[in-house]
Amino acid sequence: MNKEGAVQKAVADVVDLHQNRFALLKAAENPKIGWVTIYTPEEILLAAGVIPFRLTGEVGMNITESSAVLGNNYCSYVLSCLGEGLSGVYDFADGVIFADACDMRKRLWEAWGRDVQANTSYFLEFPNDASDISKEYFASQLRNLIKTLERQYDCEISDEALRKSIAVCNTSRTLMQRLSQYSKGGQKVLSGHDAIQIVKAASTGLKESFNTKMSTLLDALEASEEPAVSKQHRVMICGSYFDHSEIIEIIEGSGADFVCGDISNGVKYFEGNIDLNADPVTAIADYYLEKNTSSYRLDTDVRVEHLLNLVEEYKVDSVIYYALKFCDTNLHDFPYVKEKLKDEKVPVLFVEGERNTTNFAGMKTRIQTFLEARMF
């Protein structure tokens, strides 16, 4: 196998963790618990011997039943996740943990507990700022979660177990950060679709397998020829939950490069690491609260500064702000973000869509027109 083939095989092996996730999760002996927001402390679940995996809504695209439960004016990510629950997609799991990352996710928790009988639902109060008192409160919430898991699984979640799980998750994040260095350097080594699929593979909860396969991918990339620096227009996507390979294909088909996703299937998931030398519960609470990149959070200026830092780090030429229909927090957030990007002379296009969008023709015209006006 040549070096290019080795890279392609390594990418496919990593991505398979997500594409084949249901079979892999069902085959795993450990109990499983799902989650719906990146503010969920996977480290605590791992320390309890639980596999934490993300609900993506990919097989719950028919939202008729979930709309009847919650209503039509809910974001389609929430509705598609509920649709999966109602149809029994997650019957193999012990339950799902919900963090208070937006009002619709809170309503999702209520509906799940009432209507998805096969699963237990857990709710985690999540403060909307990173003040000292909020960190202390969130740490107390995490200790309550630990007690709940210890009772349910008749186990002890020791500091040693927490540090071990923190190290595993830190390794996953570090590996993805290493991969992102290629994009920062202007080197195109993966399609935008594959980049998002790799992040989704990391969120399946099979951390040890992911770390092994991801290390193999990075080794293959380092052994291959130095990739040339791309001169194409560089695009970042930010905003709501995003999982549309069709939009990535539109961007890349227009002659631009998708280089960064300030989204939960992008850098938001793998930024930073947890301090292994601090009290583990305190360190976990600090890490998740200091992410502070969700539109749900109060300190908008911290979020905008983070966004502008990414624009600089990834040498971004244009931003596409994607908002799910009825995603109130991102819809409210966009006007302020737009003005701040305008102040920095960064072009931005607002795109509104749904998790189950199928007709991309109008969106394609808008994106192509926006990019071509800046590329030629």
Residue pairs with C-beta under 8 A, 6 or more apart in sequence:
1 9
3 220
3 223
3 224
3 225
4 224
6 220
6 223
6 224
7 189
7 217
7 220
7 221
7 224
9 220
10 213
10 216
10 217
10 219
10 220
10 221
11 190
11 194
11 198
11 217
13 213
13 216
13 217
14 197
14 198
14 201
14 210
14 213
14 214
14 217
15 194
15 197
15 198
15 201
16 201
17 24
17 201
17 204
17 206
17 209
17 210
17 213
18 197
18 200
18 201
18 203
18 204
19 197
21 53
21 204
21 206
22 89
22 92
24 204
24 206
24 209
25 32
25 51
25 53
25 92
25 93
25 204
25 205
25 206
26 92
28 51
28 206
30 49
30 50
30 51
31 49
31 50
31 51
31 93
31 94
31 153
32 50
32 51
32 52
32 53
32 92
32 93
32 94
32 205
33 45
33 50
33 51
33 52
33 53
33 93
33 94
33 95
33 96
33 97
33 122
34 52
34 53
34 54
34 55
34 90
34 93
34 95
34 96
34 97
34 119
35 42
35 45
35 52
35 53
35 54
35 55
35 96
35 97
35 98
35 99
36 54
36 55
36 81
36 96
36 98
36 99
36 105
36 108
37 98
37 99
37 101
37 105
37 126
37 264
38 203
38 264
38 268
38 269
38 291
39 99
39 101
39 126
39 288
39 291
39 294
40 52
40 97
40 99
40 124
41 142
41 145
41 284
41 288
42 52
42 165
42 169
42 205
42 207
43 162
43 165
43 166
43 169
43 274
43 280
43 284
44 142
44 145
44 146
44 149
44 157
44 162
44 165
44 284
45 51
45 52
45 97
45 149
45 205
46 52
46 165
46 168
46 169
46 205
46 207
47 157
47 158
47 161
47 162
47 164
47 165
48 146
48 149
48 150
48 153
48 155
48 157
48 161
49 153
49 155
50 94
50 149
50 153
51 205
51 206
52 97
52 205
53 93
53 203
53 204
53 205
54 200
54 203
54 204
54 205
55 81
55 84
55 85
55 90
55 96
56 81
56 200
56 243
57 76
57 77
57 79
57 80
57 81
57 83
57 84
57 355
58 80
58 243
59 84
59 87
59 89
60 66
60 79
60 80
60 81
60 82
60 83
60 84
60 85
60 87
60 89
61 80
61 83
61 355
61 356
62 83
62 356
63 76
63 79
63 80
63 83
63 356
65 83
65 86
65 87
66 79
66 80
66 82
66 83
66 86
66 111
67 74
67 79
69 82
69 86
69 111
69 115
70 78
70 79
70 82
70 107
70 108
70 111
73 326
74 104
74 107
74 326
75 104
75 240
75 241
75 324
75 325
75 326
75 327
75 355
76 324
76 325
76 326
76 354
76 355
76 356
77 240
77 241
77 324
77 355
78 104
78 105
78 107
78 108
79 355
80 355
80 356
81 108
82 108
82 111
82 112
82 115
82 116
84 90
85 96
85 112
85 115
85 116
85 119
86 115
86 116
88 118
90 96
90 116
90 118
90 119
91 118
91 119
93 119
94 119
94 120
94 152
95 119
95 120
95 121
95 122
96 112
96 116
96 119
96 120
96 121
96 122
97 121
97 122
97 123
97 124
97 145
98 105
98 106
98 108
98 109
98 112
98 121
98 122
98 123
98 124
99 105
99 123
99 124
99 126
100 106
100 123
100 124
100 125
100 126
101 126
101 294
101 296
102 296
102 327
102 328
102 329
103 328
104 326
104 327
104 328
106 123
109 121
109 123
112 119
112 121
113 121
122 145
122 148
124 141
124 142
124 145
125 137
125 138
125 141
126 138
126 141
126 288
127 134
127 135
127 137
127 138
127 289
128 134
128 296
128 297
128 298
129 289
129 292
129 297
129 298
129 299
130 289
130 290
130 292
130 297
130 299
130 302
134 289
135 282
135 285
135 286
135 289
136 285
138 285
138 288
138 289
139 281
139 282
139 284
139 285
142 281
142 284
142 285
143 281
146 157
146 281
149 155
149 157
150 156
150 157
159 279
159 280
162 280
162 281
162 284
163 276
163 280
166 274
166 276
166 280
166 283
166 284
167 276
168 207
168 208
168 211
169 207
169 274
170 273
170 274
170 276
171 207
171 211
172 202
172 207
172 210
172 211
172 214
172 270
173 270
173 271
173 272
173 273
174 273
175 211
175 214
175 215
175 218
176 198
176 199
176 202
176 214
176 269
176 270
177 270
177 271
178 218
179 189
179 190
179 195
179 198
179 214
179 217
179 218
179 221
180 260
180 267
180 270
182 188
182 189
182 190
182 221
182 227
183 195
183 259
183 260
183 314
184 313
184 314
184 315
185 229
186 229
186 230
186 234
186 315
187 226
187 227
187 228
187 229
187 230
188 227
188 230
188 232
188 257
189 221
189 227
190 198
191 248
191 252
192 245
192 248
192 251
192 252
192 257
192 258
192 261
193 245
193 248
193 249
195 258
195 261
195 266
196 242
196 243
196 245
196 248
196 261
196 265
196 266
198 214
199 261
199 265
199 266
199 269
199 270
200 243
200 265
201 210
201 213
202 210
202 214
202 269
202 270
203 269
204 210
230 257
232 255
232 256
232 257
233 255
233 256
233 257
233 317
233 318
233 371
233 374
233 375
234 256
234 257
234 259
234 314
234 315
234 316
234 317
234 318
235 251
235 256
235 257
235 258
235 259
235 316
235 317
235 318
235 319
235 320
235 371
236 258
236 259
236 260
236 261
236 262
236 310
236 311
236 314
236 316
236 318
236 319
236 320
237 247
237 258
237 260
237 261
237 262
237 263
237 266
237 319
237 320
237 321
237 322
238 261
238 262
238 263
238 307
238 319
238 320
238 321
238 322
238 337
239 262
239 263
239 295
239 321
239 322
239 323
239 327
239 330
239 334
240 263
240 322
240 323
240 324
240 327
240 330
241 263
241 264
241 265
241 324
241 327
241 355
242 261
242 263
242 264
242 265
242 266
242 322
243 265
243 355
244 322
244 353
244 357
244 360
246 357
246 360
247 320
247 322
247 351
247 353
247 360
247 363
247 367
248 258
250 360
250 363
250 364
250 367
250 368
251 257
251 258
251 320
251 367
251 371
252 258
254 367
254 368
254 371
254 372
254 375
255 371
255 375
256 317
256 318
256 371
256 375
259 314
259 315
259 316
260 266
260 267
260 310
260 313
260 314
260 316
261 267
262 268
262 293
262 306
262 307
262 310
263 322
267 310
268 291
268 293
268 294
271 291
271 293
272 287
272 290
272 291
273 287
274 283
274 284
274 287
275 283
275 286
275 287
276 283
278 286
292 299
292 302
292 303
292 306
293 303
293 306
293 307
294 303
294 329
295 303
295 329
295 330
295 332
295 333
296 329
297 303
300 333
300 336
303 333
304 336
304 337
304 340
307 337
307 340
307 341
308 340
308 341
308 344
308 346
310 316
311 319
311 341
311 344
311 346
316 346
317 347
317 374
318 346
318 347
318 348
318 349
318 370
318 371
318 374
319 341
319 346
319 347
319 348
319 349
320 348
320 349
320 351
320 367
320 370
321 330
321 334
321 337
321 338
321 348
321 349
321 350
321 351
322 351
322 352
322 353
323 330
323 331
323 334
323 350
323 351
323 352
323 353
324 330
324 352
324 353
324 354
324 355
325 352
325 353
325 354
331 352
334 350
337 348
338 348
338 350
341 347
341 348
342 348
347 370
347 374
349 366
349 367
349 370
351 363
351 366
351 367
353 363
357 363
